[in-house]
Amino acid sequence: MLILQNRLSRNSYIKRWQSIFHKTGGYHMREFWQRHSKILYRSTAFIIIAAILMSVTVFGAETDGAATDATATATDGSRVTLTAEEFTYQQAHPTITIAADASWRPLEYLDEDTKQYAGVIPEILRKLEGYTGFEIEYKVMDSYADALKAVQSGEADMISGLAFDEEVAKQYNVSLSTPYLSINSAVISKNEWHDLYQSDARKRIAVIEGDYANAYIEAQIPNVELVECTSNEECLDKVQDGEVDMAILAAYCTEYYMGIPKYSALKSHTISDFSWLLCFGISNQNDKHLTSILNKGIDKLSDWDINQAVYEGVINGAYDNEWLIFVYKHPIFVIGGILLIVFVIGLLLLTIFVIKRRGSKRRIEDGERLRLALERTHLCIWELDLKTRSITKMDNAHELHGFYELRNNIPESVIEAGYVHPEDVPIIRETMEQVYAGKQDVKGCWRIRKLPDNGPETTYWWEQVLFHLIYDERHRPVRVIGVSEDITKGKIAQRDSLTSVYNRRSFERKASIILNERRNAYLQCAFLILDLDGFKQINDTYGHAVGDQVLMAVGAAMTKTFRSTDIVGRLGGDEFTVFMTSITKREDAYMKAKELVENISQIQEKEDFAFPVSCSLGVVIATKGKDDLATLYKKADTALYEAKHAGKNQFKIYE
């Protein structure tokens, strides 16, 4: 069951048991018993004593873990910065009510055991509680339609999941928040894969009534008849009974149902044709400040916050093993089992071949489930040996990275092979140095590309990686588990398509957030506006294609000049901007402005242009609590005006 909650201690326990099983099972189990039987017999008494002590420790850990989880939920994250009006609204309305669907596993559902609202979305909402200061009450409804009615009638302030589409917002009279999750679709069928776009055969497809993707499915798939159902179970039952040819459901949901024995014979295939963005639908009866506060909270959610919620839900489903969960919850019964094993050790040796066959089959099934889970989340899980610096295992590697074989000497081998973007080589080297130095939970983000051994080069995409150290019995780091994810879509949405620096909207949002966070700090910031000299004449004389080359070269020069923590953006046309997130003194901004002007002037020689390239630059220093982004822009623009009047290739600092 894909139940999203803080299960790190449980997962660690389960994976340790699985590791022991795999080491002693499969094709090597018989050899293991032959080699170590004497040691096992002699250590039986020690195992019994250790198991008793372990049970006491586990009981204590369960209590401590529950307290730790509660504390983590309450203290996780820092608050967003609110305007005076937003703060007043938040104080007057400390509690908001959210209508949720009880049957949208694993995204949101009512847990049958705990009777609590659980899933990916509630985990994200708990993060937002910490960031916004709101207390959230949940109205868990029987269906999605009931949840919408609760919002429209005023029983709830917002609905937990709605398609990010203005037409949908108008239809239900709600406002849309910033999207927080991307939803892909999956085709579930009883037989082999169907050609969705084959027009000669009529297809009956089961879908959820009112699902956002239904209109696109009907428009894009020829000769189709949609059969609307009220739940995922009803859709799958119709596929199972042969009433429809297939069902199209949210990919996150299908992974849960494919793990239920009733539906184990069905086949699932992820498709990207009908993907859409998920956001909160906020009733228009509420004040606009509710939407703005929630958007600030969503903006503060890191990519890793979202990915961790989805990742834990999917991986818990892929590795779900009710027996191991039972072991964790009931250690006393395990002790009894150990005592029983001591007396029936001979019988265990006789049945080892059966265990081998069953274990082999289970590993194949678990591997397939994990593969499907990785396809649904665009994740790649891999292992790195610290001693040899070699990748020893890589799931989903070919689809994500184009690797046909495991790699040695990481990261130098992938750098030399051309996988890593040249500008990001220092970043990946610095990150891997931290990993090899033994630092725990290192995160890295860089551009990488598929470079198949027998195929053409491809474009670069953004990869985010979390490295987690694994220790031996002496607490020495021996290997690393890496979790890679393709975050290109999120990056592209923030970037200018021509120059690859931030677009105006993303620049202003990121700069405003940092400016507000540091409003009461003693750190200084600097704001720069750059305008190319005579760019219109370059366009008119040499054409827009050459002009675009100049803009790309300028964007590259600016990215190279400033730190990775600074924000570089393009406002439009030939106007660029930079927000230096921290400077210790005025001279820091002066030296960077001077360096940038010099780097721009060298573009002609580097790119072999037939004309000089220069710029004018306006700079303003932001001090504690005085200026907002709009004010800084006006001051920097004034300084830019003075620089242009002083001639080409000049910069001025606002006084």
N, C-alpha and C positions, 0 to 999 in steps of 0.2 A: 504494500500500500504506500502510495506516494504522499506521506504526511510530512509537511514541512515544519520542522521545529528544531530546536537546538539539540542535535543528536551527536555532537562531536565525540563525546565520551563513549556513547553506545557504538558508533561506527568504528572507533578505534578498537574497541573490544571485539566486535564482530570480525573485523578484518584480521586481527591477530589469530582468532580461531580458524578463519579460513586459510590463513597462511600455513598454520600447523597442519591442517587437513591436507592441503595441496602438497606439502613437503613429504608427508607420510603416506599419501594416497596415490592413486593412479598406477602408472606403470612401475613405480619404484617402491611401492608399499611392502611387497613381499621381501625385497632385498633389505629394506629398513629393519623389519622385524628379525630377519636372520642375523644381521650384524649387531643389533643392539638388544636382543632379548634378555641377555644376562643383566645388563644394566637396568632394564625396565623391571625385572623381577626384584632386584636388590633395592630399587628405589621406590617400591610400592608403598612401604610404610611412610616414607618421607612425603610422597604425593598425598596420602590421606591426611597427614597432619597439615601440609601446606594448603590443601583444599579447605579444611576447616577454618584456618586463619584467613584464607581468601574470602570466604563467605562473610566473615565479620567485617573485613575491609570493604567488600562490595556493598553491604548494607549501609555502612557509614558513608561510602562514596555516593550512594543513591540520594541520601539525605542532603549531603553537602552539595551535590550536583544540582538538586532542585533549587537550593538557596542561591547558588551561583547563577543559574539561568534567570531567576527572578531579578537578581541584581543587575545582570547584563542588560536585560530588557529595559529596566528602568533608567539606566545611566548611559545607554549607547548613544553616541553622537552628540554634537553641540547644536545649539539652537540657531535658527536662521535669524538674520537681522531684519527687523520689522520697522516700517515707517510708524510715525506717531498715530496715524489713522488706523493702520493695521493692528498696532498694539492695543488701541482702545477697543477695536472690534473683538480681538482675541480674548481680552479680559472680560468683555460683556458676554461672550459666547464661548466659554471654555470647553464645552462638550458639543461634538457634532455626531449626527446619526447617519450611518451608512447602511443602505439596503444591499444585501448580497444573495447570490444564488446558492442554494444548499447542495446542488448536485453537479457542479462543474469541476470534477476531479481532474488533475490535482491542483488546479489553480485556486479553487475555493470550494469548500464543502463543510458539512456538519459531521464532525467525527462521531461515529456511532458509539465508541467506547467512552470518550470523555464528555460528549455532548457540547464540545467547543467548536467554534468557527476556526477552521484550519486550512492550510494550503499555502501556495506561493503568494497570493495577493495579501492575505492577512499578515504575513511576515513583512512584506513591504510596508503595509499600513502601520505596523508597530514601529518600524524605523521612522516613519513620518510623524508619529506621536512624539518621539524624542526630538525631532528636528523642529517641529512647529509649535509644540507646547499644547496642542489640542488633546483632549481625552476623547477617544472614539468609542461610541456605542454601536453595536451591530444588530441589525434586524435581518436575521437569516430567513429568507423566504423559500417556499417550496419550489419555485421556478423562477426563471429569468423574467418572465412576463409579470409575475407578482412583484418582483423587485422594482421593475420600472413603474408599476402602478403606485407603489409606496412613495416613490420620489415625486411623481406627478400629483399625488393627493396631498403632499406636504407631510406625510408620516416620517419621511427620511430627507436629510439634506442632500444626499448624493447617492449614486449607484456605484458599486465598486469596479465595474468593468463595462466600458462602452467603446464602440469603434470610433477612432479619431477621424470624424467626417462631419463637416458643417451641415450637410443635409440631414444626417441622423440627429444632430443637435437641434435643428429646427423642428424635426418631426416630433421629438419628445419634449421640446421646450426646456432644454437644459444648456448649460455652458460646458465647454470642454476644457479639461485640464491639459497640461503638457503630457504627451504620451509617455508611458513608463515601461512598456513591454511590447515586443513584436510577436504576433501569433501566426504560425504557419499551419497549413492544413495537411491532413493525411488521408489517403484512400485505403479503406478496409474492404477486402473482398474475400469470398470463399474459395475462389479458384485462383488461377495464376493471374499475373498482372494484366489489366485491361488497358487498351489504347483509348484514352479518354476522348481523343479528337477524331476517332474513326467515325465517319458520318453515316455509313451504310447500315449500321445496326442500332436499333433503339435501345437506350440505356435507362433503367430505372435506378435512381440514386436516392438513398435516404439521407436527409439532412435535418438539422434542428430547426424547429419552427421559429422564424424571425431572425435567424442567424445572418450576420452582416454579409457573409460571403455568398449567400444564396443567389443574389441577383447576378453576381459575376459568373457563378457556375452556370446558371441558366443561359447567360449571354454568350459564354465562350465555348461551352461544350455543345456540339451539334446533336440534334435528334435526341434530346434528353427529357425525361419526365422526373420532376422532383417529388419525392414522397416525404412530406413534412412530419416530423415526430416531436414528441414533447421532451424526450430525454435521450442521452447517449445509449442507455441500455435498450430502449425501444428500437433505435437505429440498428444496433448490432444484432438484436434478435431477428429483425427482418432480413438481415444479410444471412444469418445463421439458418433461418427457415426457408431461404430461397425466394422470399417475396420481392426482394430487390436484387440488382446485380452487384451493388456496392454501396458504401456509405462514405461521405466526406465529412470529417470531424476535425476539431482542433488537435494538432499533433501532440501537444502536451497530454491531452486526455487519453488518447489511444494507447499510450505506453502503459497507463494503469490498467486498462481493460484487457490488454493483451496478456497481462500476467495472471488473469483470472482463468482457472481451468475451463470454465464454461465456454470461453472464447479462444482457447489456445489453438484451435484449428484454423482460425482466421489469419489472413495475411495482411500486413500493414506496410504502406509505402508512403514516405514523406514527399510532398510536392510543394513547390514554391510559387505556383501560379496564383494562389488565392490567399496570399499573406496580407495582414493588416495590422495596424497599430492599436494598442489598447490604452485607454485613458480613463479618468474618472468623469462621470456625468453629473454636474452640479446643478441643482434646481435653480431656475431663474428667480424663484421667490427669495433666494438668499442674497445677501449683500455681496457686491463684487470683490470685497476684501477677502472673503473666504477663498475665492478662486486664486487671487494673487498670493495669499499665504501658502496655499497648497502647492502652487507652481514653484515657489521658492524652495519648499521642502523637497519637491521632486528634482529640481535642479541640483540640490545638495546631495541627492543620492548618487553615489559613485557607480560607475559601470560594474565594479566588483560587488557592490551591495546587491544589485539586481541579479548579476550572474550567479552569486553565491546562493541566493534564494532558489533560482531555477536549477542550478547544479545539484544542490542537496536533494531537492525533490526528485529529480530524475535518477541520480545515482542511488538514492535510497530505494527507489523502485527496482533498479537494475540488480541490486545486491540483496533485495528483500529475502530474508530466510527466517521463517517463523520459528524454527527450532532454535537458531542462535539467539533470537530475541528472547525466547523462553529461558534459555540458559542464563542470559544476563539478568532477567527479572527474578528468577527463582534459583538462586545458587544452592539452597539446601537440597533441592531435588537433584541437582548436578552431583552433589557429594554422594548421595545415595547411588547415583548411576556409576560413579567412580568405584565405589565399594563393590557394586555388582560386577563391574568389568574385571576386578581383581579375581573374582571367583570363576568367571566364564572366559578367561583369557584364551583357553584352548579353543573354545567355540568361535571366538573372534578370529583366530588364525585360520580356522576352517572356512569361514565365510568371507575371507579377505578378497577372494576373487570376485564375489558378487558385488562387494563394495567398490572394487576397482571398476567394474563395468558401469555401475550406477553413477559413480563419481565422474567417470569420463563423460557420460551422457549429460550429467548436470553441468559440467564445466562448459561443454559445447553450447548448451542452452543459455547459460549465464553469459557466455561470450557473445552470443547472438543478441541477447537482450541489451547488453552493454553497447554493442555496435549500433543498435537501433536508437538507444538513448543518446549516443554521441551524435548521430545524424540529426536528431531533433534539436539539439542545443548548439550545434556547430563547435563542439568541444573536441579536443584531442588530448588524451592522457598518455604520458610517456614517463619512462624511468631513465635516470642518468646515474651512472656509476661514478662516484667521486674520485676513486683511485685512478681509474683509467680515462676519466672524462669522456666516456662513451655512452651513447644512447643504447640501452639494452632491450627496450621494449617500447613499441609505439602503436597505440590503437588509433585507427582512423587517419594514419599518417599520410597515406597516399592521397586521399581526397582533400586533405587540408593543406599539406606541404608539397605534394608531388614527389615524396621520397619513395624510391623503389627498394632501398636498402638502408640498414641502420648506419648511423654516422658516428665517427670517432673524432677525438680532439675538438670537442665543442668549446667555444664557438668558432674557432679559427677555420675549421673545415667548411662550415656553411658560409663563412665570410669569403673565403678564397673561391668557393664554387659559385659565388654570385647570387646567393639567396637573399642576402641582407642589403637594404638600401645603403649606399655609400654614406649618406648623412647620418645614418643611425648606427654605424659601426661602433663609434665610441660608447654609445648608450648600451648596446648589448654586451660589449666587453666589460664595462663598469659593473653591469648587473651580474654577470657571471663571476666576476671577481668576488663580489659579496657572497654569492652562493658557495663558491669554493672556500671562502674564508669561514664558513660555518654559520652564517647569519640565517635565522629562521624566517620563513614567510616573506621572502623577497618578491617584489612585483616588478615587472618590466613591460614596456610597451614600445614596439618598433615596427618598421615596415619590412615586409618580407614578401617573396614571390615564389610561385611554383616554378621549378626549373627541371622538368622531367628529363631523365637520361636520354630518352629517345623522342623528344618533342620540342616544340618551339618555346621560346621565352614568353612569359606572361607578365601582366602588369603587377605592380606591388600592391599588397593589401596590408592592413593594420592587424598586428597580432598582439594580444595581451596575454601575459604568462604569470602564473603564481607558482613559486617554487616552495615545496614543503620537504624539510629534511626528515629522513628516517634514520634512527639510531640502532646500534647493536646492543647486546646485553650489558656492555660496559659504558653505555651512553656515549659512544663515539659515532659521529655521523658517517654513514657508509654509502647511502644513496639518496637520490632526490626524486620526488614525484613532481612532475611538471604538468600543469593544466593550462593548455593553450586555447585561445578563443579568437575567432575572426570578429573584430569589432569595426570593420571597414564602414558599414552602413552608417553607424553613429558618427564616425569621423568625417565621412563625405558630407553628411548633412550640415556639418559645422564649417566646412572648408570652401574657399573660393575655387571654383572649378579650373580656373586658368593658372593661378599662381600657387595654389595649395596652402596659402596662409589662411587664417580665419576669415570668414565672410563678416560683413558689417554686423549682422544680428548676433552672431556668436561672439564676436569681439566685444561688443557693448555689454552683452550679458555676463561674460566672464570677468571683464574689467570692473563692472559695477559690483559684482559679488565680492571681489577681492578688496575693492575700495571701501565697501561697507564693513567688511570684516576687520579692516585695519583702521577704521575711522578713529578709534580711541587708542590706537597704538602709537608708539613713538617712531616707528619706521617711516621713512619718506618714500614716496613713489614719484615716478616721472612719466609724463605723457608727451608723445612726439607725433607730429603730423608731417608727412613728407609729400611733396608735389614735384613731379618731374619738370625740368626746364625745357620748354619748346616741344613738348610731346605731340601737340596737335600738328606742328610742322612735320614731324617725323612720320606721322600717319598719312598726311596729305602727300608727302613726297615719295615715301617708300612703300606705302600701302599698309593696311591693317594687319596683315600676316606678320610683317616685320615688327609692327608696333606690339603685337602680342608677344613676340620673342623678347622684346625689351622688357615688358611687364613681368614675364616669367623670370628673366635674369635679375630684375630688381627684387622680386620676392625671394629668390634664392639667396641674394646678397644680404637681405635683411635677416633671414633666418639664420644665416651663418654668423652674422655680427652679434646677435643678441643671445642671451642665455635661454636654456630650455624652459626656465620658469617664467620668462617674460612672454607677453602676449603680442604677437604680430598679426596685423589684419589689413585687409584692403577695404577702404570705404567705398570705392567705385572709381571708374575711369583710371586716371594715373595718380590717384590720391591714396596713400598708405598711412598706416598709423601703428604706433608701438606703445604698449603700456609696460613700463619697467616696474615690476611688482615690489621691489625694495632697493633702495640705495642708501648708503651711509652718509654721503655728503654730496653737495651740489656738483663737485668736480666729476663724480661718477657719470652723471648725465652728460656733462660737457664732453668728456672723453669718448663716450659712446656715440654722441652726435658727430663728433669729429671723425671717428673711425668709420661711421656709416657713410658720410659724405665722400670720404676717400675711396671706400669700397665701390660706391656707385660710379665714381669717376673712372674706375679701372675696368668697368664692364666693356667699354669699346674695344680695348685691347684683348680682353679674355674671349669675347664673343666674335671678334673680327668684324665689328660693325663699321660701315663707311662714314659714320658720323659720331660726334661726341655724345656721351650720356652724362647728364649731371642732374642735381636736384637742389631744391630749397627745403629747409627744415625749420620747423617751429617747435620749441621745447618749453614745457612748463613743469615746475616742481610742485607736487601736491603735498601739503603739510597736514599735520594732525587736525582732523575734524573740520576743515574749512571748506573744501570744495567737493562738489559732486562731479559726475562725468561730463555733464553738459557744460558746466562752468569751465572745467579743464579744457574742453574742446574749444570754447570761445577764446580762452587765453592763448592756447597753442596756435590757433588760427591767426590771432593778432600778431604773434611772434613770426609766423610764417609769412605774413604780409610784409613785415619789416625786412625779413631775409630776402624776399624776392626783389624789393626795391634796392637792396644793397648789391645786387648782381647775381650772376649764376654761381652755383656751387657754394652757397652760403648757408649758415644756420644762425639762429638767434634764440636766446633764452629769455622768456618773459620775465620782466622785472616787476 
